[in-house]
Each structure stands twice: as C-alpha cells, then as structure tokens.
Amino acid sequence: MLTETRFDSFDLHPDIRRSLAEAGFEYCTPIQERTLPLALSGRDVAGQARTGTGKTAAFLLAVFQRLLSPDSIGPGPNPRSIIIAPTRELAIQIHRDAELLGKHTGLRSVLTYGGVDYGKQRDQIAAGVDILIGTPGRLIDYLKQGVYNLKVIEVAVLDEADRMFDLGFIADIRYLFRKMPPVDKRQTLMFSATFPLKVTELAYEHMNDAQTIRFEEEQVTSDRVRQCVYYPSNREKLPLLVKLLRGMEDGHVMVFVNTRHETDRVARTLKANGMNAAMLAGNVPQKKRQTLLKRFHDGELDVLVATDVAARGLHIPDVSHVINYDLPQDAADYVHRIGRTARLGATGDAISFACEDYAFHLPEIEEYIEMPLTVEQHDPDDLPELERPAPRKPSGKKKGGRRGGGRGRGGSNRGGGRRHSG
C-alpha cells in the first residue's frame, strides 16, 4: 500500500532524488511517510514495521541525507554509518538496496557477514567505507582486530531488534553501541516488527529521546492475507500438502517447517512427487542459499521449503501462498511467516496445518492476531498416494569421533556458538 506522499516532497539531496527516480520510487509507504520527516530532521526514531513495508528505504534515505550534508565530517578511513542486521540474508538485502538507492551519491557501502570471503571483506573495510552493513559476529571480529573503529559514527541503524534478542545477539549489540559516540553525538534509528518490553528498554538505553512510531496491530497482521487452518493427522500432512500444491495455478509458495530434518524430508518428498521445490535451512551453505533465493525470486523455483531462517529479512516479491506445514511455536513468528505474502499492497493466502504435534500453539496464535483462523475441511480418503523420495546417498565422509581432535560432525566450535553464526 502506498500513500499520496511523494519522495520529492522531502528536501532530499539531488543525488538521492536522481537515484530514487531511476529506481522508480515515487510514492512513500506508510512507514516511510511517518518516519522520514523525523529521521531527516535528525531525530532518533524507533519504528515498528514488519519486513516488506519499506522500512529499509526509510532508514537508508536518512543515512544518505546525513552523510551528504555539509555538517558531516566527510569521507575517511572509518565508517560514518553502521547498519546492523540479525541475519546474513537481511544484511545482503540491505546492501543491495543501498547500492540501488544510493547509486549516484558516491557513498561507499561495504557488506560483511560470516561464512564467506573473510579476507576479501576485511580488505574492503580497510580500504575505507562510508556505510558499513553487517551481522554482529563479523562486525565485532573486524572491530576487535582494529580493521576499523566506530569513533566517528554519525548514524547507527539497528534493524529487526526483536530478532536480535531471539538469536542471542543483544550482548553484541550493546558492545557495538558502547564503541560509538554517545547518544547525543549520533543519530540512532531502530526498527522492530514487534515492541516487547526488552526492545523498549534497549531503545531507552541507547537512543536519545527517540520518537516511537507504532502501527496498529491490524497493520502488522495484514488484512490482505486470507488465513485458514486445516486439522490433519501427522500422516496426512504430506499428502494434504501435495494435494494443495497441485491445486495452485502458477503458485509461488513458501512452506515453513520447524526443524531442519523435517524440512529436508518435506522438500525431497515434494520433488519425488513432481514438484519444483528446494529447501532452505540454516545448514545450507551460504552460496547455495543465495543461489536458491535468487532462483525462487526469479520464478525458477515454485516452492521453497524453509525453516524460520527465511521468515524475516528476505525481500521476495509475488509470494502467492505461505503454508505453515508446522505451526510456529512462537505466535510472533506466525506474523513474520505470513508476512512473506501480501507485500506492498498485494493479496495472498496463508494456510496452516494444526497437526497432532503443534495444534496446541493455535490458541496462542489466534489470541496474538486477535482473530480466529477459518477452518477448512479435507477428506482423508481423497488424499493422493505419494511416491517416496529416494534414500539419501552417503556423503563418503567418515564420521567424526575422538580421533582428529574430537570435532565430531559439527566441527570445531571454539569461540563460535550460535551467537556468532552471523
């Protein structure tokens, strides 16, 4: 949904206006309309906005405007703005948008995240950067090595703050904030899909008289998403999923599953039964993950079976259906999942399975979204017989044990852990 407020109604730098025009950005979304006047004036802003509402463009334009203003200290060896994201995928998307919307600004943005290109990313930062975009673990790694410092940060952005808590990054976030200029010497922009007390406390601690922009709950759970629920037994779930997918014409579908093992089983079963499907989970290598996302984005894949690693921070247009093969165990994750569809004014469908294992989460979800889900019936006798997927081929790698340093199948985890997976 777009408003009647035009980007050219703001006093933006000419290079920003030129970049916006070439990118086809003409009218603001609601979150942009409400946050940009404040952010462009230099105010700290805490905004409630789910992925897909245009918040990335809102904070990027504020960053560009600040760094291009005569009051900025100007380019130097260290970043003047830092944008912190909880996941690699979100960091990559922010950097992509920064390159598009800042095309003519001359500002240099650098992306850093774990898992790939350690030396290359280090060299890019060391060569000088205006806007540093990354995940907490890798940002702290290079900071402690002295590759850069945060002493001249003019604008700090924290995206998806509630997700930072979920992933255990909050100590890292506080560490990064302590290395920056004090709150009255920098501008801070924080966005979060939900505003629990812990996020509010973080804003109070690290922001300067922040203006909070909240949207009503019905705006967080889009009324353009048609939501329904089936009650299959566990053994009926896969046949019901296949039946529903076969009935979707030109579907572009995301299927959410709670565990990696089950995600793999669902994806392989769908492929064995003629579906153009792939899986996306945290154990998928980063390069393969990006390839899969691009194929799904470009329409080469019809079905993406994913864990919650894909529930936030991914800009994938034209998702027609979201299917909760497993109901999420956290009601807020339900909102994040169904937010993959009905983006920027479109409509979509969200279908959930309340099975034997996860049905007890449904009352909490319905209470959270303040509405009951429409119940759909299915005939167990009308479900298709499925082809079983071929057994997985052995990888040929020896299982780890006590020999070889005792790493086992997970490899060395010294100094790592979940917190620094980004």
N, C-alpha and C positions, 0 to 999 in steps of 0.2 A: 504494500500500500504506500502510495506517495502522497505528499501534501502539496499544497499550492505554493509553498515557499521555494523560490529558486536559489540555486547556489550563487548566481550573480547578484543576488540582493545583499550578499555579505561583502565586506570590504577586504576581499582576498587579494593577495599579491598577483600581479598579472601573469607570472609564470604558472601559478597554481590554476588560475582561470583557464589558461590555454590547455593545460593538461586535462582538466575536467571536461572541457569542451570536446577534445579529441577522444576521450574515453566515453563520451555520450552521457555524462552526468549532468542533468538539467534541474530536476526537482528533488527536494530532500525527502527522506523517510521521516517518520515521527521522531525517532531518537536523534536524528541529525538536526531536525528543526528545533528541538528543545535544548540540546547540549551545545551546539556550535556557537550561539551568541555568547554563552558563558565562557566556553573554552577559549574562544578567540579574544575575549576581553582579558584573559589571563587568570580567570578563576579556576580553582580546583573543582573538579566535577566527579561525583560518584554516580554512575548511571546504571540503572537496572535494564538490561537488554539481553534477550536471547540471541544466539547465533542466527544470522540471516536477516537481521533488522537494519543493517547498515552502520553498526557501531564502529567497525574498522575504519571506514572512510571518515567518520566523525572525528576520531582521535588523530588520524593521520593528517587531516587538513589543519587541525590545531597545531600539531607538531611542525608542519611545514611553515605555517604562518609565523610561528615564534622564531624559528631558526633563520628565516629570511628577513626578519625585522631589523631595523637599524640598531635596536637595543641588544641584539645578540652579540656574543663575543666573537663570532665568526669561526670559520673552519680552523681546525687544529688537529693534533695527533690523537686526541681522545674524544669519545662521543659526547655530543651535546644533548642527545636524547637517547633514552633506553626504553625499549618496549619488551615487556616480559610476558611470555605465554606459557601455559602449562604443558602443552604437547607440541611435538615436532610438526604435526600437520597444521596446527593453528599458526605456529611461527612461520612456516613456509607460505601459508596463505596471506598472512600479514605482509611479508616481504614482497610477495607477488603484487599485492595491491599498492604497496609503497612505490614499486617500480613503475606501475601504471599511472597512478595519480600524481606522482612526483616526477614524471618523465622530463619536464622542462625546467625543473627547479635547480638542477645542478647539485642537489644534495646527494651525498653518498650513503646508501644504506647497506649494511652488511648483516648477513644471516648466520647464526651459529646455533647448532644443536648437536646432541650426542649421537654416536653411532657411525658417523661418516666423516671423511675429509678433515681429520684433526689438524694436520699441518697446514692444509690449504686455508682453513678458516682462521687459524692463528695468524698466518701471513696477511690475510685480507684485513684483519683488525689492526695489525701492527702498521699497515700501510696508511692508516688514517681513515676515520669514519665519522660521519655526522650523526647517523641514526643506527644504533645497534639493536638488533632484533634477535631474541633467542629464548631458549629454555633455561631454567635456573641452574641446573647442574653444570652445563658447559660454560655459561656466563661466569659462574663463580670460579671454575677451573682456570680460565684465562686471566681473571682478575687477580687471583692469588699468585699467578706466575708473573704478574707485572706487565702483561701484554698491553693492558690499558688501565686507566683508572676512571673513577666516577666523580672526580672533584669538580668538573665543570658542567655537570648535568643541568640543563635548563628545563627540560620536560621529561618526566617519568610516567610511563603508562603501564598499568597492571591490568591485563585482560583476563577475564574469567576467574575472578578472585575466589569464588566459591570452589572452583575446581582445584585451585592451588591447595586448599585445605584437604580436599578429598584425596589428593595424590601425595600428601605429606610434605609439601614444599614450603610451608609457611615459615619455618625457621630460616630457610634460604632467602625468602623474600625480605624478612626483617634484616638479615645480614646485608643484603644489597642496599636497602634503604639507608642503613647506618653508614655506608660508604659514600653516600651522596651529600650534597649541600643540605643544610637544614630546611625544614618545610617552608619557611618564609623566604627562602632564597631560590626555590624552584617551583614549578607548576607540576601538580600530580593529577593524573586522570585515571580513574579506576572504573572498570566495568565488570558486572557480575549478573548472571542470569537470575540468581536469587539473592536476597539480602538477609541471611540469617544473622543472629547477633554477633557471631565471630567475624563476619565481614564488616559489619558496622564498627566494631571495635578496632579493626585494622585501619579503616578509614579515619577514625578519630585519632589514632596513634600516629599515622604517617601522612596526614593531609592537613592543609591549612584552611580552616573554616570552609570545608567543602560544601558545595551546593549539591544536594541529592536529588536526582531525577528518577522518579519511580513511575512505572506504568501500572494501571490496574491489572488485577490477576487475569481478567479475560483477554487482555492484550498479550500476556505471557503465554497462555494456552490459547492458541489461535482458534477463533470460531470458524475459520475456513477449513479446518480439518474435520472430516467426518470420522467419528470414532465409534468402534464397535468391539465386541468381545465374543469369542467362542469358548465353549467349555469342553474341549476334547480330553479323552483319557491320554495317558502318556503314549500309548502305542498308536493312537490315532493322529498324533501331531504331525508326523512327517507326511502321511497320506493326505491329510487335510491341507497342509502347506502346498503340496504339489497340485492338488485339485484347484486351489485358489489361484495359484500362479498360472496354471493352464487357462484359466478363465479371464485373465487380464490381457487385453489387447494393447500392444505397444507399451507394456508396463516398464517402468524404470524403478526397481524395487530395492529397498534396503530391508534385510531381515536381521533382527537383533537377537542374539543368543547370549546367555550369561557366562559360559565357560569356553575356553579355547578348544578343549577336546570336543565338545558338542558342536561348536562352530565348524570344525573340520568335518565332522560326521555329516552334518546337515548339508554343507557345500558339496561334498563328494556324492551324497545321495541325489541331490538335485542334478548334478552333472550326469550321473548314471541314468537319470530319467529324462534326459533330453533338454535340460535347462542350461542356458548360457550363464553360468554362475561362477563366482570365485569367493574366497574367504579373506577377511581382513581381521587380524588379531595382533596383539602386542608382540607375539613371537615371530611375526612375518618380518624378514629383513627390510630395512628402510628403503632401499632402492626398489625392491619388488613392491613394497607398499605404495610407493609413489607411482609406479607403473600401473598398478591395479586401479588406483584412484583416477588416474588420467583416462584409462580405458572406460571406466564407469562414467566419468564426467563426459567423455566424448560419445557415449552411447554404444561402445563396442561390447560392453557387458550389460546384460539385462538385470541381473540380480547380484547384489553384493551382500554376503552373509558376514556379519560383523559382531564383535564384542563392543563394549562401550568405549573402546579406544576411538571408535568412529562416531560416537554420539555427539561430540561437540567439536566446534572449531573447523569444520570442513564445509567449504562453500561448494556444494554440488547442486546445480540448478536442475529443475524439472524432475525431481523425485516424485513419482506419482503415488507410491504406496510405501508406508512403513509397516512392517509386520513384527510385532513383538512375539517371536516364537516362544521365548521365555519372558514372563512379566519381570520387570526390573525389581530388585529388592529395595530400592530407594525410590520413593514417589517422585522426587525431583528429577530423577533420571528418566522417568516416563515423559516428562515435558521436554527434556533435552532430545530424547529419541524422536518423538513425533515432530519436533521442530525441524527435522530434515526435510519434511514436505511442507507444502503450502507456504513457500517463501516468497517474500516481496509481492504479495497480492494474489498469488496463485491459490488454487484449492488442491486438496489432497485427501488421502484416506489413511487412517491408522487402524490396523487390525491387531487385536491382541488375543493370545491364547491363555486362558486361565486353566492350566492343567493341574494334575494331582500334586505336583511339587511346588507350584508357585501361586496357586489360586488365592491363598490366604493373604497375598500382598494387595489384592484388588481393592478391598475396602479402604485401605490407606491411600491408594492412588485416587479413588473416587472422592475421598474427603479432601485431598490436596487440590484437585482440579475443580472441586465444588460442583460436580455433576456426575450422574450415573452413566456408565457406558451402555449403549444399546446392545442388547443380547441378540446374537444371531444363532439360528439353529443349523445343525448339519445332520445328515443321515449317515450313521456309521456303515450301513450296508452299501452306500453309494460311493464310498471312497475307493480310489484306484489301488490295484496291486502294484507294488513298487519293485523295480529292479534294484538289486543290492549293488553297492559300489564294489569295485574290485579291491581285494586286500592291498594294503599299502606295501610297496616294495621295501625290503630292508635297505637302510642307508649305506650299509657296508662299513660304517664306522664302529669301532669297538666301544662298548660301553665303558664309561669311566669307573674307576674303583679306587682302591687305596693306592694303586700304582699311579705314577705320573703326577704326583703332588696332591692326590686326593681331591681333584677338582670335581669329579663326578660329571654328570651330564650338563650341569649348569655352568661349568667353567668357574674360573676364579671370581670371587665376588668381593674381594678386598677393596675397601674404600668405596664400594658402589652402593648396592642396595636399591630399593625401589625409589628412594628419594631422588637419586641422580640418574634415573633412566632417561631423563630428557637430554 
